[in-house]
Amino acid sequence: MDLADTCRHKDLGPVCADLGLSVPPVVAPGAGEQTSGPTKRERLVQAIAQIEPDQYPAVLERFLDRGLAPEQRNQAQDLLWERRPGPEITERVRREIADALERNTPIWEDFEGFMAMLRQLWVLESELALWTGSSLASEIERHMVRNDDWTVLDLFKQLGALTSSDRRFMLFIEGVLSGAVNPNERRQRALAEAITPPLARDGLKVIETGSTGGYPDFSIVPRGLRARPPQLILFASRATKPDLRLREVLDQEIEIVESTSDVLRYDRPIPEEGLMWDDLQAWWAEREQLSLEEAKGSLWQRLRCALPVNSPPQQALFEEYHRICGQRQHEHGKKLPALLPEVWLHWDPVAKSARGDEVMLTQRLDFLMLPSAHRRIVLEVDGDRHYSKHGRPSPAVYAETVRGDRDLRLQGYEVYRFSGHELMSGRAEGTVAEFFGRLLGSAQ
């Protein structure tokens, strides 16, 4: 889309404001009355030149929402996806996926749905095709439907799927597995099973993540990710151990017996894009019968008081992240994942002293973050208790800490540890900003 061609001078200001651009002046600064003002293109160039580097992604996303020609759309998407590219899928694995799909041809049951999916991701009709009458779309129909003389690998090569960005290729394969392209659940599952072995070579797998129109949705994820979102989160625990019981064993219904003010229970479905601060605030507003504005402060106070009073580093991490969230929301309208403190991971009614070597490690997490429905990030702040006993270094205590980390990672959690030292004495702001800037660039 070329705004200089599609907008009038008087419309350019509102359009730029909607895109997050500064409104370009109609008359050049300092120009006399007899001087003609800048052209629309010059005004646009001036507005774009004023974009701050950290605003580029937000502006690009607004352009995408407004609609771009396929070539421009793909370029904008690839620029955005460089910041969060998706899991790496090597060319060898892409070729093996093509071979696996070849053994299950045709790879669509609804050809119109297949072509609609391709148009969302690839450029099938170029400007040149309008003059020649031959486009990639017409070639696909000719060679894969009428003549049936292209293999799936030929299709991949024509699309550029062997060398495309990882995210575009991933969305392409997920599209093939979708109900819009294959409205036949048995066929969907057969295709998902066929590509599972080659994906495993790159440490990936196919999981079922929901349904659309009655057909299952499938996603490609790293093998460590969980197959389903969390069903229950017990967090902000102020008690030593919550008093729980199974109300209905067959239905796995857990009841908190003691006062619900001592531990919070979140059992709403986790959206595909993860649990955001806004989601948590809306839940708290409904739970406490507050307005959304009142809920912000009330929830902050409730979470803040769950942090250990003897751990200023934990408090510093939480407060600094909360400050970053508020700043990004205000400046860019960007939502960030909620940071849940004091989260119960394991729960055992038997005391640790009685369990002995069979005890479940890391029963409670310092912080949990869910940047997507299937990704679980644990943040731990290490104090003396993680490596010493009675004030003296203890190899046994440290061994238990690292063994707990291994267990978490083997269960599909990402674990990041902070030392108390790097979160104190004025270092918290830089440490937290640098860490979450890098983490959330890949988490979304």
NORRA-V613276 format. One record per pair of residues at least 24 apart in sequence whose ideal C-beta (glycine too) atoms are under 10 Angstrom apart, sorted by the first residue. I is the first residue (numbers start at 1). J is the second residue. If there is no record, write none. Layout:
{{I;J} {I;J}}
This chain:
{{1;63} {1;66} {1;67} {1;68} {1;69} {1;72} {1;73} {2;40} {2;41} {2;44} {2;69} {2;72} {3;40} {3;41} {3;43} {3;44} {3;47} {3;48} {3;63} {3;66} {4;39} {4;40} {4;41} {4;42} {4;43} {4;44} {4;45} {5;40} {5;41} {6;40} {7;40} {7;43} {7;44} {8;40} {9;37} {9;38} {9;39} {9;40} {9;43} {11;40} {12;40} {12;43} {12;44} {12;47} {13;43} {13;47} {15;44} {15;47} {15;66} {16;43} {16;44} {16;47} {16;48} {17;47} {18;62} {18;65} {18;66} {19;47} {19;48} {19;51} {19;58} {19;59} {19;60} {19;61} {19;62} {19;63} {19;65} {19;66} {20;51} {20;55} {20;58} {20;59} {20;60} {20;61} {20;62} {20;63} {20;332} {20;333} {21;46} {21;47} {21;48} {21;49} {21;50} {21;51} {21;55} {21;59} {21;62} {21;63} {22;46} {22;47} {22;48} {22;49} {22;50} {22;51} {23;47} {24;48} {24;49} {24;50} {52;331} {54;328} {54;331} {54;332} {54;437} {55;331} {55;332} {56;80} {56;83} {57;82} {57;83} {57;84} {57;332} {57;334} {57;441} {58;331} {58;332} {58;333} {58;334} {61;334} {69;123} {69;126} {69;127} {70;119} {70;120} {70;121} {70;122} {70;123} {70;124} {70;125} {70;126} {71;123} {71;126} {71;127} {72;123} {73;120} {73;121} {73;123} {74;121} {74;122} {74;123} {74;160} {74;164} {74;165} {74;168} {77;121} {77;165} {77;167} {77;168} {77;171} {78;164} {78;165} {78;167} {78;168} {80;167} {81;165} {81;166} {81;167} {81;168} {81;170} {81;171} {82;165} {82;167} {82;441} {83;440} {83;441} {83;442} {83;444} {84;167} {84;440} {84;441} {84;442} {84;443} {84;444} {85;165} {85;166} {85;167} {85;168} {85;170} {85;442} {86;165} {86;166} {86;167} {86;168} {86;169} {86;170} {86;171} {86;220} {86;221} {86;222} {86;442} {87;166} {87;167} {87;170} {87;199} {87;202} {87;203} {87;204} {87;220} {87;221} {87;222} {87;223} {87;225} {88;166} {88;170} {88;202} {88;203} {88;204} {88;222} {89;161} {89;164} {89;165} {89;166} {89;167} {89;169} {89;170} {89;173} {89;198} {89;199} {89;201} {89;202} {89;204} {89;220} {90;166} {90;198} {90;201} {90;202} {91;156} {91;161} {91;162} {91;163} {91;169} {92;162} {92;198} {92;201} {92;202} {93;169} {93;195} {93;197} {93;198} {93;199} {93;200} {93;201} {93;202} {93;204} {94;153} {94;156} {94;161} {94;162} {94;163} {94;164} {94;166} {94;169} {94;172} {94;173} {94;198} {94;202} {95;152} {95;153} {95;156} {95;157} {95;161} {95;162} {95;198} {96;153} {96;195} {96;197} {96;198} {96;199} {96;201} {96;202} {97;152} {97;153} {97;156} {97;161} {97;169} {97;172} {97;173} {97;176} {97;194} {97;195} {97;196} {97;197} {97;198} {97;199} {98;151} {98;152} {98;153} {98;154} {98;155} {98;156} {98;157} {98;161} {98;162} {98;195} {98;198} {99;151} {99;152} {99;153} {99;194} {99;195} {99;198} {100;152} {100;191} {100;193} {100;194} {100;195} {100;196} {100;197} {100;198} {100;199} {101;151} {101;152} {101;153} {101;155} {101;156} {101;173} {101;176} {101;191} {101;194} {101;195} {101;198} {102;151} {102;152} {102;153} {102;154} {102;155} {102;194} {103;152} {103;194} {104;152} {104;187} {104;190} {104;191} {104;193} {104;194} {104;195} {105;144} {105;148} {105;151} {105;152} {106;144} {106;145} {106;148} {106;152} {106;182} {106;187} {107;144} {107;152} {107;155} {107;173} {107;176} {107;177} {107;181} {107;182} {107;187} {107;191} {107;194} {108;144} {108;145} {108;175} {108;176} {108;180} {108;181} {108;182} {108;183} {108;187} {108;191} {109;179} {109;181} {109;182} {109;183} {109;184} {109;187} {109;188} {110;178} {110;179} {110;180} {110;181} {110;182} {110;183} {110;184} {111;140} {111;141} {111;144} {111;145} {111;181} {112;180} {112;181} {113;175} {113;178} {113;179} {113;180} {113;181} {113;182} {113;183} {114;140} {114;144} {114;175} {114;176} {114;178} {114;180} {114;181} {114;182} {115;140} {115;141} {115;181} {116;175} {116;180} {116;181} {117;171} {117;172} {117;174} {117;175} {117;176} {117;178} {117;180} {117;181} {118;155} {118;159} {118;172} {118;175} {118;176} {118;181} {120;171} {120;172} {120;175} {121;159} {121;161} {121;164} {121;167} {121;168} {121;169} {121;171} {121;172} {121;175} {122;158} {122;159} {122;160} {122;161} {122;164} {122;168} {122;172} {123;159} {123;160} {124;158} {124;159} {136;160} {152;176} {166;202} {166;220} {169;220} {170;204} {170;219} {170;220} {170;221} {171;219} {171;220} {173;199} {173;206} {173;218} {173;219} {173;220} {174;206} {174;209} {174;217} {174;218} {174;219} {174;220} {175;218} {176;218} {177;206} {177;208} {177;215} {177;216} {177;217} {177;218} {177;219} {177;220} {178;212} {178;213} {178;215} {178;216} {178;217} {178;218} {179;211} {179;212} {179;213} {179;214} {179;215} {179;216} {179;217} {179;218} {180;212} {180;213} {180;215} {181;215} {182;215} {183;213} {183;214} {183;215} {184;215} {185;211} {185;214} {185;215} {185;216} {188;215} {188;216} {188;217} {188;218} {189;216} {189;218} {191;218} {192;216} {192;218} {192;220} {195;220} {199;223} {207;374} {209;272} {209;372} {209;373} {209;374} {210;269} {210;272} {210;373} {217;272} {219;272} {219;372} {219;373} {219;374} {221;372} {221;374} {221;375} {221;412} {222;374} {222;375} {222;412} {222;414} {223;412} {224;374} {224;375} {224;376} {224;409} {224;410} {224;411} {224;412} {224;413} {224;414} {225;372} {225;373} {225;374} {225;375} {225;376} {225;412} {225;413} {225;414} {226;373} {226;374} {226;375} {226;376} {226;411} {226;412} {226;413} {227;374} {227;412} {228;270} {228;373} {228;374} {229;269} {229;270} {229;271} {229;272} {229;274} {229;275} {229;370} {229;372} {229;373} {229;374} {229;375} {229;376} {230;266} {230;267} {230;269} {230;270} {230;275} {230;343} {230;368} {230;370} {230;373} {230;374} {230;376} {231;267} {231;269} {231;270} {232;265} {232;266} {232;267} {232;268} {232;344} {233;264} {233;265} {233;266} {233;267} {233;268} {233;270} {233;275} {233;280} {233;338} {233;340} {233;343} {233;344} {233;368} {233;370} {234;263} {234;264} {234;265} {234;266} {234;267} {234;340} {234;342} {234;343} {234;344} {234;345} {234;347} {234;364} {235;263} {235;264} {235;265} {235;266} {235;280} {235;303} {235;306} {235;338} {235;340} {235;341} {235;342} {235;343} {235;344} {235;364} {235;365} {235;367} {235;368} {236;261} {236;262} {236;263} {236;264} {236;265} {236;266} {236;299} {236;302} {236;303} {236;304} {236;305} {236;306} {236;307} {236;340} {236;341} {236;342} {236;343} {237;262} {237;263} {237;264} {237;306} {237;341} {237;342} {237;343} {237;344} {237;364} {238;262} {238;263} {238;264} {238;302} {238;305} {238;306} {238;307} {238;308} {238;342} {239;263} {239;306} {239;342} {240;364} {241;344} {241;347} {241;348} {241;349} {241;351} {241;363} {241;364} {242;344} {242;347} {243;349} {244;344} {244;347} {244;349} {245;349} {254;347} {260;287} {261;302} {262;306} {263;306} {263;342} {263;343} {263;344} {264;299} {264;302} {264;303} {264;306} {264;340} {264;341} {264;342} {264;343} {266;338} {266;340} {266;343} {269;373} {270;370} {270;372} {270;373} {270;374} {271;370} {271;372} {271;373} {272;372} {272;373} {272;374} {273;335} {273;337} {273;370} {273;371} {273;372} {273;373} {273;444} {274;335} {274;336} {274;337} {274;338} {274;369} {274;370} {274;371} {274;372} {274;373} {274;374} {274;375} {274;376} {274;377} {274;443} {274;444} {275;337} {275;338} {275;339} {275;340} {275;368} {275;369} {275;370} {275;371} {275;372} {275;373} {276;325} {276;335} {276;336} {276;337} {276;338} {276;370} {276;371} {277;321} {277;322} {277;325} {277;326} {277;329} {277;335} {277;336} {277;337} {277;338} {277;339} {278;329} {278;335} {278;336} {278;338} {279;335} {279;337} {279;338} {279;370} {280;337} {280;338} {280;339} {280;340} {281;338} {283;338} {296;326} {299;338} {300;326} {303;338} {303;339} {303;340} {303;341} {303;342} {304;341} {305;341} {306;340} {306;341} {306;342} {306;343} {307;341} {307;342} {307;366} {307;367} {307;381} {308;341} {308;342} {308;366} {308;381} {308;383} {310;383} {310;385} {311;366} {311;381} {311;383} {311;385} {311;420} {311;423} {312;381} {312;383} {312;420} {312;423} {312;424} {312;428} {313;366} {313;381} {313;382} {313;383} {313;418} {313;419} {313;420} {313;421} {313;422} {313;423} {313;424} {313;427} {313;428} {313;431} {314;341} {314;342} {314;366} {314;367} {314;379} {314;380} {314;381} {314;383} {314;418} {314;420} {314;423} {315;341} {315;381} {315;423} {315;428} {316;381} {316;418} {316;420} {316;422} {316;423} {316;424} {316;425} {316;426} {316;427} {316;428} {316;429} {316;431} {316;432} {317;341} {317;366} {317;367} {317;379} {317;381} {317;418} {317;420} {317;422} {317;423} {317;428} {317;431} {317;432} {317;435} {317;436} {318;366} {318;367} {318;379} {318;381} {318;428} {318;432} {319;428} {319;429} {319;432} {320;423} {320;428} {320;429} {320;430} {320;431} {320;432} {320;433} {320;435} {320;436} {321;367} {321;369} {321;379} {321;428} {321;432} {321;433} {321;435} {321;436} {323;429} {323;432} {323;433} {324;429} {324;432} {324;433} {324;436} {324;437} {324;440} {325;436} {327;433} {328;436} {328;440} {334;440} {334;444} {335;444} {336;369} {336;371} {336;436} {336;440} {336;443} {336;444} {337;368} {337;369} {337;370} {337;371} {337;372} {337;375} {337;377} {337;436} {337;439} {337;440} {337;443} {337;444} {338;368} {338;369} {338;370} {338;371} {339;367} {339;368} {339;369} {339;370} {339;377} {339;379} {339;436} {340;365} {340;366} {340;367} {340;368} {340;369} {340;370} {340;379} {341;365} {341;366} {341;367} {341;368} {341;379} {342;366} {342;367} {342;368} {343;367} {343;368} {343;369} {343;376} {343;378} {344;368} {345;376} {345;378} {345;404} {345;407} {345;408} {345;411} {345;413} {346;407} {359;400} {360;404} {360;407} {361;400} {361;401} {361;403} {361;404} {361;405} {361;406} {361;407} {361;408} {362;400} {362;401} {362;403} {362;404} {362;405} {362;407} {362;408} {362;411} {362;413} {362;415} {363;404} {365;408} {365;413} {365;415} {366;417} {366;418} {367;416} {367;418} {368;413} {369;414} {369;416} {369;436} {369;439} {369;440} {369;443} {370;443} {371;414} {371;439} {371;440} {371;442} {371;443} {371;444} {372;443} {372;444} {374;412} {375;412} {375;413} {375;414} {375;443} {375;444} {376;408} {376;411} {376;412} {376;413} {376;414} {376;415} {377;413} {377;414} {377;415} {377;416} {377;439} {377;440} {377;443} {378;405} {378;408} {378;409} {378;413} {378;414} {378;415} {378;416} {378;417} {379;414} {379;415} {379;416} {379;417} {379;418} {379;435} {379;436} {379;439} {380;404} {380;405} {380;408} {380;415} {380;416} {380;417} {380;418} {381;417} {381;418} {381;419} {381;420} {381;422} {381;423} {382;417} {382;418} {382;419} {382;420} {382;421} {382;422} {382;423} {383;419} {383;420} {383;421} {384;420} {386;417} {386;419} {386;420} {387;419} {414;439} {414;443}}
